Amino acid sequence: MSSWYDIKIQGFEVFSNSSQCFSEWYFQKSDRITREGNEANIGTKRHLYVTDAATARRRLALQGCDRRLLESEYERAIIDIEKEFEFATEYYPDDVATLRNAITGMTLDDWLSKLKVIVNEELDRRALHDNYQHTDAVINYLTSVGKWNSDNRYTSFPCITPDCYTLAVLEVTPDDAEVIMDCTDCVKAGSIAAFDTYIEYLQPRTYLYEIFKTSIHEIENIVHTVEVNNTLAKLLFAGVITALETYLSDTMRKLIFNNQAVIRRYVEFEDSFQKKIKISEIYLTLEKLEKDVSALLDKTSFHNIEETSKLYQNVLIVNFPREETLELKKAVEIRHDIVHRNGKTFKGEYRNITEQNVIALISSIVSFLEKIDDQIRNNLLFYENDNESDWSPNPRFQIIVM
């Protein structure tokens, strides 16, 4: 017997399906929690995936479902609504006339404002009776059950796919609103195995961060076991910056080549790709795109913290902590003097690097990368230690671009 799961944003249902079609959607295993039931179900446990609206929005965007796609679907949906009205005129001529008048001149933002009222008032379209009537004609249209019908759209809201409908709801909810997938019935029925290994879900850090920490531990071992003179201190100082650069470079490269939406964000951001091409060259350009991206990444100086910060923000939607970024820029300048001027500044002044300088730098960079790694784990859809590197969204939620 099938059991069901649903996804709600701020208590408002955006999707439900049978366990036979279960998918983690845009959640990660680290989003799984078990909560005690409410007052009506004391002693019971609810098995949930939980994140916040801001994180869900970023995850959707990183799979290509952003405001641009919503606007594209909106334009197609408005055409479909007109066809829907043409069919319904025979049955509800007065209602169609009222609705046509109400939506004339409406923009996507106007529709979103109506949706916001529905979400805030918890007017869940699946929970309403067929005879429910709202005083606002557009809201009544969006919340009616069974009266209006289109085989081309997921919902009455003017978009096409479940992903864009979810994005629309996220657009009108606060960043801290809970996004919950309730799998309780599926878990109790034994119809899904998603919570069977709950206590063994993702490690607290990414694989690439652990590689970084291994490099740092090796440097720390030298600091604590060998008498560190000025020459060795300079080498260790430069080594810490190199470990940072390696993490930033490898992480960017991995995420770009594991995710088509991310590689698109990179191409759209990088100035090197802002050039016109002939239509006849489109396929050739696409064929060698990954090779061109790889070559450009090879040329990128990931120890240039300011430029790398912009790259991470625009491509991965990952923010570098401002104060620590400023400190690291100074450290990178010192490393540049060590590597290229044997520790002297541009003015010829000698930099006295000590063991304490190395220890302080390690502490600063570890703190910095922990914040970066947290964002990588929370926002980007790839798994490190769960044998799910081939993750892809549920086919029901695949983004369709026409």
DAKA-V744009 format. One record per backbone hydrogen bond with DSSP energy under -1.0 kcal/mol. NH is the residue of the N-H (numbers start at 0). CO is the residue of the C=O. If there is no record, write none. Layout:
BEGIN
NH|CO + NH|CO
END
This chain:
BEGIN
4|16 + 5|181 + 6|14 + 7|179 + 8|11 + 9|177 + 11|8 + 13|6 + 14|6 + 16|4 + 18|2 + 20|17 + 21|18 + 26|23 + 30|27 + 31|28 + 32|47 + 34|45 + 36|43 + 40|37 + 43|40 + 45|34 + 47|32 + 48|180 + 49|30 + 50|178 + 52|176 + 53|174 + 55|51 + 56|52 + 57|53 + 58|54 + 59|55 + 60|56 + 61|57 + 62|59 + 63|60 + 64|59 + 65|63 + 69|65 + 70|66 + 71|67 + 72|68 + 73|69 + 74|70 + 75|71 + 76|72 + 77|73 + 78|74 + 79|75 + 80|76 + 81|77 + 82|78 + 83|79 + 84|80 + 85|81 + 86|82 + 87|83 + 88|84 + 90|87 + 91|87 + 95|91 + 96|92 + 97|93 + 98|94 + 99|95 + 100|96 + 101|97 + 102|98 + 103|99 + 105|102 + 110|106 + 111|107 + 112|108 + 113|109 + 114|110 + 115|111 + 116|112 + 117|113 + 118|114 + 119|115 + 120|116 + 122|117 + 123|121 + 126|123 + 131|128 + 139|135 + 140|136 + 141|137 + 142|138 + 143|139 + 153|159 + 158|156 + 164|160 + 165|161 + 166|162 + 167|163 + 168|164 + 169|165 + 170|166 + 172|169 + 176|173 + 178|50 + 179|7 + 180|48 + 181|5 + 182|46 + 186|182 + 187|183 + 188|184 + 190|185 + 195|192 + 197|194 + 199|196 + 200|197 + 209|205 + 210|206 + 211|207 + 212|208 + 213|209 + 214|210 + 215|211 + 216|212 + 217|213 + 218|214 + 219|215 + 220|216 + 221|217 + 222|218 + 223|219 + 224|220 + 225|221 + 232|228 + 233|229 + 234|230 + 235|231 + 236|232 + 237|233 + 238|234 + 239|235 + 240|236 + 241|237 + 242|238 + 243|239 + 244|240 + 245|241 + 246|242 + 247|243 + 248|244 + 249|245 + 250|246 + 251|247 + 252|248 + 253|249 + 254|250 + 255|251 + 256|252 + 257|253 + 262|258 + 263|259 + 264|260 + 265|261 + 266|262 + 267|263 + 268|264 + 269|265 + 272|269 + 273|270 + 274|272 + 280|277 + 281|278 + 284|280 + 285|281 + 286|282 + 287|283 + 288|285 + 291|287 + 292|288 + 293|289 + 294|290 + 295|291 + 296|292 + 297|293 + 301|299 + 303|300 + 304|302 + 307|303 + 308|304 + 309|305 + 310|306 + 311|307 + 312|308 + 313|309 + 314|310 + 315|311 + 317|311 + 324|320 + 325|321 + 326|322 + 327|323 + 328|324 + 329|325 + 330|326 + 331|327 + 332|328 + 333|329 + 334|330 + 335|331 + 336|332 + 337|333 + 338|334 + 339|335 + 340|336 + 342|336 + 343|340 + 344|348 + 347|344 + 350|342 + 352|350 + 357|353 + 358|354 + 359|355 + 360|356 + 361|357 + 362|358 + 363|359 + 364|360 + 365|361 + 366|362 + 367|363 + 368|364 + 369|365 + 370|366 + 371|367 + 372|368 + 373|369 + 374|370 + 375|371 + 376|372 + 377|373 + 378|374 + 379|375 + 381|379 + 390|387 + 396|393 + 397|394
END
